[in-house]
C-alpha cells in the first residue's frame, strides 16, 4: 500500500505523482497550458480553489521546476507563474487524460476539442511502437525493468 509519498517506489509514474498527483495540480497546469493563465487570481477564479491550497500548489510547482515566478510586467509587487519547458511537457498527459475522460467520464460528450492553432486540425494522441510503427492497443503493452550495470 502506498503512503502519503512515493519516495520508496522505483517507478516513474509514482515519481511524477509526487509533483502533479494532487487533485488540483493538473487542473492548474491545464489552465496554464491551454488557457494561458499565469496570475494567481486567474487560477483561483477558474477553479474556485482555496487561496492557501493554490499558493501551496504553485509554490510546489516552482520548487519542482514546473513553473517559474516572474514579476508582473504591469503591476509592481505582483507575480506571474509561467510554465517552464518541464511544465509544458505535461501537455501529452493533459491530452491523454482528456481523451480518457471524454470516453469514460463525459456522459454528454466531450466538453472541449483541442485543435492545432495554425490549421485547426484536431489534436490526436497516439501510442506507437518506435520500431514497427504499430498503433498499439493497451493490451499489447508490457513493462520490463531496465538493466543497470553494477557500480
C-alpha positions, 0 to 999 in steps of 0.5 A: 500500500502506498503512503502519503509519498512515493519516495520508496517506489522505483517507478516513474509514474509514482515519481511524477505523482509526487509533483502533479498527483494532487487533485488540483495540480493538473487542473492548474497546469491545464489552465496554464497550458491551454488557457494561458493563465499565469496570475494567481487570481486567474487560477483561483477564479477558474477553479474556485480553489482555496487561496492557501491550497493554490499558493501551496500548489504553485509554490510546489510547482516552482520548487519542482521546476514546473513553473517559474515566478516572474514579476508582473510586467504591469503591476509592481509587487505582483507575480506571474507563474509561467510554465517552464519547458518541464511544465509544458511537457505535461501537455501529452498527459493533459491530452491523454487524460482528456481523451480518457475522460471524454470516453469514460467520464463525459456522459454528454460528450466531450466538453472541449476539442483541442485543435492545432492553432495554425490549421485547426486540425484536431489534436490526436494522441497516439501510442506507437511502437518506435520500431514497427510503427504499430498503433498499439492497443493497451493490451499489447503493452508490457513493462520490463525493468531496465538493466543497470550495470553494477557500480 
